[in-house]
Amino acid sequence: MPATPLAASTGPPSRKKQLELDDDLDAQCPPRKQARSGPQPRLPPGPLPLSPPPAPARAPAVTTPSRLGPYVLLEPEEGGRAYRALHCPTGTEYTCQVYPACEGPKVLAPYARLPPHRHVARPAAVLAGARRLYAFFPRPRGHLHGLVRRRRRLPEPQAAALFGQMAAAVAHCHRHGLVLRDLKLRRFVFTDRERTQLALENLEDACVLTGPDDSLCDKHACPAYVGPEILSSRASYSGKAADVWSLGVALFTMLAGRYPFQDSEPALLFRKIRRGTYALPRGLSAPARCLLRCLLRRDPAERLPASAILLHPWLRGNLAPPGTPRAPLREADQVVPEAPGLEEVEAEEGEREEGLYG
């Protein structure tokens, strides 16, 4: 039965094009919501069989609710490829990621490889059509980047509790042959109202390793989080060590309220990253400073592996954190606000602190 849009509210018709859904998916949807405690859809144990796909097409924005099997797709999320969705039988909200059908095996392969983990989100259901793949993820309650941006910097106990969950997710992925590549604060989302539980949003950029060698050749990372070895002229680099560098940048940002390396000009930013020197923020405990220095090392071989991060004293309760006040919200969401007097702090800290690389 073809997928049909629900009746829209009265008013002038929208000029935007509606999402063109696959016509081989069941569009029946129960008319009433049921209790949220009902049965939840589950991810099949392996990749779904896909029909022979045509050339990939980018999904246009959804302007009216559309039926898709037991789900209703509502308004698009930021970026245009994710949509807010409602599971009709239970009334539960999800986030629907839409991919071209030809990307189905690549999208589902990391989930087939990785055993379930509480800090790695998995699709609750996957619907495969002739043209597109629809993956439904549990609805998050904000992301870590937004929390750091609002509070400017996190006190050490809170940062340790959240960072430990991030490191556990990365260690689990590395243990089972996945390199995440594009790690950053925004990819870790909250799963509870209190914003104390984190999960890696998805495995969209993960690379499935075929053996013990984790060497990668592609230059794939967020500029603020990219490791110096990716910016070098080397033909390959360690994917796992690059993930650990990104974790170090994330931890620094959580504790300082700013990136360890930042500049408005990409060329200057990359030069700072390649140099590998940075100034630790004031007031950090000795274990926190130690962990940051163990993660943000220019030589990938000298960085802690993800599994060893969880054994560090800072994450095992050996903290002496100072109190940190909140700061007002900034409008720019692309970067974490820079601490005042950054240049003066860097100059002063550089004179009296031992540099990471001499």
KOLDOBA-893758 format. One record per residue (C-alpha): residue number from 1; residue in one letter; x, y, z. Coordinates in steps of 0.2 Angstrom, whole numbers. Each point is the difference from the previous one (the first is absolute). Layout:
- NUM | A | X | Y | Z
...
% end
This chain:
- 1 | M | 0 | 0 | 0
- 2 | P | 8 | 17 | -4
- 3 | A | 5 | 12 | 13
- 4 | T | -12 | 14 | 2
- 5 | P | 1 | 16 | 10
- 6 | L | -11 | 3 | 15
- 7 | A | -13 | 14 | -1
- 8 | A | 9 | 17 | 3
- 9 | S | -7 | 14 | 10
- 10 | T | -11 | 13 | -9
- 11 | G | 10 | 15 | -7
- 12 | P | 9 | 5 | -16
- 13 | P | 9 | -15 | -9
- 14 | S | 19 | -1 | 3
- 15 | R | 11 | 3 | -16
- 16 | K | 13 | -12 | 7
- 17 | K | 1 | -18 | -7
- 18 | Q | -5 | -14 | 11
- 19 | L | 12 | -15 | 3
- 20 | E | -3 | -13 | -13
- 21 | L | -2 | -16 | 9
- 22 | D | 2 | -17 | -6
- 23 | D | -16 | -8 | -7
- 24 | D | 5 | -18 | 5
- 25 | L | -2 | 3 | 19
- 26 | D | -16 | -3 | 9
- 27 | A | -8 | 17 | 4
- 28 | Q | -13 | -6 | 12
- 29 | C | 0 | 9 | 16
- 30 | P | -11 | -2 | 15
- 31 | P | -12 | 15 | 3
- 32 | R | 3 | 1 | 19
- 33 | K | 15 | 1 | 11
- 34 | Q | 3 | -14 | 13
- 35 | A | 10 | 0 | 16
- 36 | R | 18 | 2 | -1
- 37 | S | 3 | -16 | 9
- 38 | G | -5 | -10 | -15
- 39 | P | 12 | -11 | -10
- 40 | Q | 14 | 10 | -8
- 41 | P | 7 | -4 | -18
- 42 | R | 17 | -8 | 0
- 43 | L | 15 | -1 | -11
- 44 | P | 1 | -16 | -10
- 45 | P | 16 | -10 | 4
- 46 | G | 8 | 4 | -17
- 47 | P | -1 | 11 | -15
- 48 | L | -16 | 1 | -9
- 49 | P | -2 | -6 | -18
- 50 | L | -1 | 14 | -11
- 51 | S | -8 | 1 | -18
- 52 | P | 11 | 5 | -14
- 53 | P | 2 | 19 | 3
- 54 | P | 0 | 14 | -13
- 55 | A | 12 | 15 | 1
- 56 | P | 0 | 8 | 17
- 57 | A | -12 | 15 | 2
- 58 | R | 0 | 12 | 14
- 59 | A | -16 | 1 | 9
- 60 | P | -9 | 17 | 0
- 61 | A | -7 | 8 | 16
- 62 | V | -16 | -7 | 7
- 63 | T | -13 | 14 | 2
- 64 | T | -16 | -11 | 4
- 65 | P | -1 | -16 | 11
- 66 | S | 3 | -16 | -11
- 67 | R | -4 | -18 | 4
- 68 | L | 14 | -13 | -1
- 69 | G | -5 | -17 | 6
- 70 | P | -5 | 2 | 19
- 71 | Y | 9 | 17 | 1
- 72 | V | -5 | 18 | -5
- 73 | L | 14 | 11 | -6
- 74 | L | -2 | 18 | 7
- 75 | E | 11 | 15 | -2
- 76 | P | 19 | -1 | -6
- 77 | E | 14 | 2 | 12
- 78 | E | 15 | 11 | -2
- 79 | G | 9 | -5 | -16
- 80 | G | -15 | -7 | -9
- 81 | R | 4 | -19 | 0
- 82 | A | -7 | -4 | 17
- 83 | Y | -19 | 2 | 5
- 84 | R | -10 | -1 | 15
- 85 | A | -11 | -15 | 0
- 86 | L | -14 | -7 | 10
- 87 | H | -3 | -19 | 2
- 88 | C | -19 | -1 | -1
- 89 | P | -3 | -17 | 10
- 90 | T | 10 | 7 | 16
- 91 | G | 0 | 19 | -3
- 92 | T | 18 | 0 | 3
- 93 | E | 11 | 13 | -9
- 94 | Y | 15 | -4 | -10
- 95 | T | 13 | 8 | -12
- 96 | C | -1 | -7 | -17
- 97 | Q | 16 | 0 | -11
- 98 | V | -2 | -1 | -18
- 99 | Y | 13 | -8 | -12
- 100 | P | 0 | -5 | -18
- 101 | A | -3 | -18 | -2
- 102 | C | 17 | -3 | -8
- 103 | E | 8 | 5 | 17
- 104 | G | -10 | -13 | 10
- 105 | P | 14 | -13 | 2
- 106 | K | 13 | 13 | 5
- 107 | V | -13 | 8 | 12
- 108 | L | -5 | -16 | 9
- 109 | A | 17 | -9 | 0
- 110 | P | 7 | 9 | 16
- 111 | Y | -16 | -5 | 9
- 112 | A | 2 | -18 | -6
- 113 | R | 18 | -1 | 6
- 114 | L | -3 | 9 | 17
- 115 | P | -8 | -9 | 15
- 116 | P | -13 | 11 | 9
- 117 | H | 7 | 13 | 13
- 118 | R | -9 | 12 | 11
- 119 | H | 10 | 15 | -6
- 120 | V | -1 | -4 | -19
- 121 | A | -17 | 4 | -7
- 122 | R | -8 | -13 | -12
- 123 | P | -14 | 2 | -12
- 124 | A | -16 | -7 | 7
- 125 | A | -7 | -4 | -17
- 126 | V | 6 | 0 | -18
- 127 | L | -11 | 1 | -15
- 128 | A | 7 | -4 | -17
- 129 | G | -8 | 6 | -16
- 130 | A | 5 | -1 | -18
- 131 | R | 7 | 18 | 0
- 132 | R | 4 | 4 | 19
- 133 | L | 4 | -7 | 16
- 134 | Y | -8 | 7 | 16
- 135 | A | 8 | -3 | 17
- 136 | F | -10 | 5 | 16
- 137 | F | 11 | 5 | 15
- 138 | P | -6 | 4 | 18
- 139 | R | -4 | 18 | 2
- 140 | P | 15 | 9 | 9
- 141 | R | -2 | 13 | 13
- 142 | G | 13 | 12 | -6
- 143 | H | 19 | -2 | -4
- 144 | L | 16 | 3 | 10
- 145 | H | 6 | 15 | -10
- 146 | G | -16 | 9 | 4
- 147 | L | 3 | -3 | 19
- 148 | V | 18 | 6 | -1
- 149 | R | -5 | 15 | -10
- 150 | R | -13 | 5 | 13
- 151 | R | 10 | -3 | 15
- 152 | R | 17 | 6 | -7
- 153 | R | 9 | -13 | 9
- 154 | L | -4 | -15 | 10
- 155 | P | 6 | -4 | 18
- 156 | E | 11 | -15 | 1
- 157 | P | -12 | -12 | 8
- 158 | Q | -13 | 3 | -13
- 159 | A | 13 | 0 | -14
- 160 | A | 8 | -16 | 7
- 161 | A | -18 | -9 | 1
- 162 | L | -4 | 5 | -18
- 163 | F | 17 | -3 | -8
- 164 | G | 1 | -17 | 8
- 165 | Q | -15 | -5 | -10
- 166 | M | 8 | 7 | -16
- 167 | A | 16 | -10 | 3
- 168 | A | -10 | -16 | 3
- 169 | A | -10 | 2 | -16
- 170 | V | 16 | 3 | -10
- 171 | A | 9 | -14 | 9
- 172 | H | -14 | -12 | -4
- 173 | C | 0 | 5 | -19
- 174 | H | 19 | -2 | -1
- 175 | R | -1 | -17 | 9
- 176 | H | -11 | -7 | -14
- 177 | G | 9 | 7 | -15
- 178 | L | -9 | 17 | -3
- 179 | V | 9 | 17 | -2
- 180 | L | -12 | 15 | 3
- 181 | R | 10 | 13 | -9
- 182 | D | -11 | 15 | 2
- 183 | L | -1 | 2 | 18
- 184 | K | -5 | 16 | 9
- 185 | L | -11 | 6 | 14
- 186 | R | -15 | 2 | -11
- 187 | R | -1 | -19 | -4
- 188 | F | -3 | -4 | 18
- 189 | V | -18 | 2 | 5
- 190 | F | -9 | -1 | 16
- 191 | T | -12 | -15 | 3
- 192 | D | -9 | 6 | 16
- 193 | R | -9 | 16 | 6
- 194 | E | 13 | 4 | 13
- 195 | R | 14 | 0 | -13
- 196 | T | 12 | -12 | 9
- 197 | Q | 0 | -15 | -12
- 198 | L | 8 | 2 | -17
- 199 | A | 0 | -11 | -16
- 200 | L | 9 | 2 | -16
- 201 | E | -13 | 6 | -12
- 202 | N | 3 | -12 | -14
- 203 | L | 14 | -10 | -10
- 204 | E | -3 | 10 | -16
- 205 | D | 19 | 4 | -3
- 206 | A | 7 | -16 | 8
- 207 | C | 13 | -10 | -10
- 208 | V | -1 | -19 | 2
- 209 | L | 17 | -8 | 1
- 210 | T | 4 | -16 | -8
- 211 | G | 14 | -5 | 11
- 212 | P | 11 | 6 | 14
- 213 | D | 8 | 13 | -10
- 214 | D | -10 | 17 | 3
- 215 | S | 10 | 10 | -13
- 216 | L | -11 | 12 | -10
- 217 | C | 4 | 11 | -15
- 218 | D | -15 | 12 | -2
- 219 | K | 1 | 17 | 8
- 220 | H | -17 | 0 | 9
- 221 | A | -2 | 10 | 16
- 222 | C | -8 | 16 | 7
- 223 | P | 13 | 14 | -1
- 224 | A | 1 | 5 | 18
- 225 | Y | 2 | -19 | 5
- 226 | V | 11 | -6 | -14
- 227 | G | 17 | -8 | 6
- 228 | P | 17 | 7 | -6
- 229 | E | 4 | -17 | -9
- 230 | I | -15 | 2 | -11
- 231 | L | 6 | 17 | -5
- 232 | S | 18 | -6 | -4
- 233 | S | 6 | -7 | -17
- 234 | R | 0 | -18 | 6
- 235 | A | -10 | -12 | -11
- 236 | S | -9 | -8 | 15
- 237 | Y | -3 | 2 | 18
- 238 | S | -7 | -10 | 15
- 239 | G | -19 | 2 | 0
- 240 | K | -1 | -4 | 19
- 241 | A | 13 | 12 | 5
- 242 | A | -9 | 13 | -10
- 243 | D | -16 | -3 | 10
- 244 | V | 10 | 1 | 16
- 245 | W | 6 | 17 | -5
- 246 | S | -17 | 6 | -4
- 247 | L | -5 | -6 | 18
- 248 | G | 14 | 11 | 7
- 249 | V | -7 | 15 | -9
- 250 | A | -17 | -4 | 6
- 251 | L | 6 | -1 | 18
- 252 | F | 10 | 16 | -1
- 253 | T | -15 | 9 | -7
- 254 | M | -11 | -7 | 14
- 255 | L | 12 | 6 | 14
- 256 | A | 6 | 17 | -8
- 257 | G | -16 | 6 | -10
- 258 | R | 11 | 2 | -16
- 259 | Y | 9 | -11 | -12
- 260 | P | 19 | -3 | 3
- 261 | F | 3 | 5 | -18
- 262 | Q | -10 | 13 | -8
- 263 | D | 2 | 14 | -13
- 264 | S | -12 | 8 | -13
- 265 | E | 12 | -5 | -14
- 266 | P | 0 | -18 | -4
- 267 | A | 19 | 1 | -5
- 268 | L | 5 | 7 | 16
- 269 | L | -11 | -12 | 10
- 270 | F | 8 | -15 | -8
- 271 | R | 17 | 8 | 3
- 272 | K | -4 | 1 | 19
- 273 | I | -6 | -18 | 0
- 274 | R | 16 | -7 | -9
- 275 | R | 11 | 10 | 12
- 276 | G | -10 | -9 | 14
- 277 | T | 3 | 13 | 14
- 278 | Y | -14 | 7 | 11
- 279 | A | -3 | 8 | 17
- 280 | L | -9 | -10 | 13
- 281 | P | -14 | 10 | 9
- 282 | R | 3 | 6 | 17
- 283 | G | -8 | -8 | 15
- 284 | L | 1 | -18 | -6
- 285 | S | 4 | -14 | 12
- 286 | A | 16 | -10 | -3
- 287 | P | -8 | -16 | -6
- 288 | A | -11 | 10 | -13
- 289 | R | 16 | 9 | -7
- 290 | C | 9 | -17 | -1
- 291 | L | -14 | -8 | -10
- 292 | L | -1 | 15 | -12
- 293 | R | 19 | -2 | -3
- 294 | C | -2 | -19 | -3
- 295 | L | -13 | 3 | -13
- 296 | L | 6 | 16 | -10
- 297 | R | 17 | -7 | -4
- 298 | R | 6 | 4 | -18
- 299 | D | 8 | -18 | -2
- 300 | P | -15 | -12 | -2
- 301 | A | 10 | -14 | 8
- 302 | E | 2 | 10 | 16
- 303 | R | -19 | 2 | 3
- 304 | L | -10 | -11 | 12
- 305 | P | -11 | -13 | -9
- 306 | A | -18 | 3 | 3
- 307 | S | -1 | -15 | 12
- 308 | A | 14 | 6 | 11
- 309 | I | -9 | 17 | 2
- 310 | L | -13 | -8 | 11
- 311 | L | 13 | -5 | 12
- 312 | H | 7 | 17 | 2
- 313 | P | -1 | 7 | 18
- 314 | W | -10 | 15 | -5
- 315 | L | -14 | -11 | -6
- 316 | R | 1 | -11 | 16
- 317 | G | -5 | 14 | 12
- 318 | N | 17 | 7 | 4
- 319 | L | -6 | 18 | -3
- 320 | A | 3 | 17 | 8
- 321 | P | -11 | 11 | -10
- 322 | P | -3 | 19 | 2
- 323 | G | -18 | 7 | -1
- 324 | T | -4 | 8 | -17
- 325 | P | -14 | 13 | -3
- 326 | R | -11 | -1 | -15
- 327 | A | 1 | 13 | -14
- 328 | P | -13 | 7 | -11
- 329 | L | -6 | -8 | -17
- 330 | R | 9 | 5 | -16
- 331 | E | -9 | 1 | -16
- 332 | A | 14 | -8 | -11
- 333 | D | -3 | -19 | 1
- 334 | Q | 15 | -5 | -11
- 335 | V | 14 | 3 | 12
- 336 | V | 1 | -1 | 19
- 337 | P | 2 | 18 | 7
- 338 | E | 18 | 5 | 3
- 339 | A | 6 | 4 | 18
- 340 | P | 4 | 18 | 3
- 341 | G | 18 | 5 | 0
- 342 | L | 5 | -16 | -10
- 343 | E | 16 | 8 | -7
- 344 | E | 6 | 6 | 17
- 345 | V | -4 | -17 | 8
- 346 | E | 10 | -9 | -13
- 347 | A | 15 | 12 | 1
- 348 | E | 0 | -2 | 19
- 349 | E | -3 | -18 | 1
- 350 | G | 13 | -3 | -14
- 351 | E | 14 | 8 | 11
- 352 | R | -3 | -9 | 16
- 353 | E | -7 | -17 | -6
- 354 | E | 10 | -14 | -8
- 355 | G | -6 | -1 | -18
- 356 | L | -6 | -17 | -6
- 357 | Y | 14 | -1 | -13
- 358 | G | 14 | 10 | 8
% end
